[in-house]
Amino acid sequence: MYDCIRYRSPLGMLIVAAEGEALTALVFEGQKYARQHLAGEGQERETPVLRAARLWLDAYFAGERPDAAALPLSPRGTNFQRAVWQELRAIPYGETCRYGEIAVRLGSSARAVGSAVGRNPISLIIPCHRVLGAKGALTGYAGGLERKEALLALEGVHF
């Protein structure tokens, strides 16, 4: 059983979920893998951690740079996926990196990294939208490439 809220963002409805004091999911409604990240029964109510996430999202979409490290996260995934997601958290606001760069740091393949990035359960806070293809191309985003481009534009990255 998890608690959740709905958040109306400029890019569509987000569902934010938490168990106890940690966030477990932040997904665009209908995005790829959303059902996986929201498995089980959810109860719509705002808890302290979900209130903090809502305030973080308000600041983020207002063009501010809220501190993602201030939010307690508990993403579910394999050890490799969690290692990739930790790498994503190190990408600064307004900057990007490539799948291959992460792969080199983890001693893996860009394809494996791409698969883990695509299954990120906590979008925006774990900034998978900041990862680009081999030649800096805008590729892969479970929430849709239009949203990825819009999120990067919000952070000052333009193509």
LINUR-V115666 format. One line per field, one symbol per residue. psi: psi as a letter, one per 20 degrees, with the letter a starting at -180 (. if undefined). burial: b if it has 24 or more other ideal C-beta (glycine too) atoms within 12 Angstrom, else e. A space follows every 10 residues. Layout:
# LINUR-V115666
psi: ???
burial: ???
This chain:
# LINUR-V115666
psi: pqqrqppori jrpqppqqpc jqpiqoqppj qpjghgikqa pqpoqorghh ghgghggggg ijjrmqohii ppqmpprrgg ghgghhhhhi oqpjrrrqgh gggghilaqh ggggggghjo imqggnmiij prahkjqoqo phiqhggggh ghghjjoq.
burial: ebbbbbbebe beebbbbbbe ebbbbbbbbe bbbbeebbee ebeeeebebb ebbbebbeeb beeeebebee bebbbbbeee bebbbbbbbe bebeebbbbb bbbeebebeb eebbbbbbbb bbbbbbbbbb bbbeeeebbb bbbeeebbbb bbebbebee
